[in-house]
């Protein structure tokens, strides 16, 4: 089978690899669509494990079922979660499944940028979801990123009537805009430096869109009836965006650090201001089983539309182009690799 092997953002090679053999308790899935995630092009993070076949936002067909597998059959259209929790450790029992050690060590074989992948037993048991008939494969690649956004907003606690500021309108930021509106936010504001992303944020419902370089407390107050934002979501891994969050959140407000910095990066915080104004800072990582089920429901019901975020669907042979488009981020939103093209 063909795979796209990652060496760096500028070096993704289409190579041949044997189709994985499955065990009696495993599945073989033919990949129909695989989205390129922003984390796939986070080169400082990925390159230390290169070469590797990446890709975790997948939708495909079950083409082989191990003799001991129950509940699944050939021909079913599925989304497969690459990371799954054990379900029994103290973190899982405390609803922090995404920090479970098992979740951080599981994966499918080899990765989504391949024609086929093997689904190990634990992923079969805890991470395979049948895609509704009205959902396309390309819509299916949004299940994982939307589930991550759902988890973040659940931690943030968006309520009807809130004013939400999304700092960074990449794919995740745009999903945050859509989900905040679906949650009944009174007003959603967004920022970016890319004209395409700013225009898209406006088109999908952000009431005010700022060039990120122009964001200040006064500009937020001017657009928000004299108030700062009750909920602020940092959806870009930049210290400047996090500093903007500290300055634009209202008293009693909440900040979600959805995007990370590099491990060695430290960030000064105005602790006095955050303390006296009772500002809450929270983070989120990955998604839970319940988040994934909710994402499937939101996409299939049309409550969160995702088709308008797809800018490129490319064959596996053009994976290099897809990585460069995603890494550059100026003229693309969601780039999807279609091994069946």
PyMOL commands that set and color helices and strands:
alter all, ss='L'
color gray80, all
select helices_A, chain A and resi 38-41+43-49+90-93+97-99+121-126+137-140+142-156+171-182+195-203+212-214+217-223+239-248+271-276+289-301+307-309+316-328
alter helices_A, ss='H'
color red, helices_A
select strands_A, chain A and resi 2-8+11-16+27-35+57-65+77-80+116-119+128-130+163-167+187-192+208-211+229-234+249-257+280-283+310-315+334-338
alter strands_A, ss='S'
color yellow, strands_A
deselect
rebuild
show_as cartoon
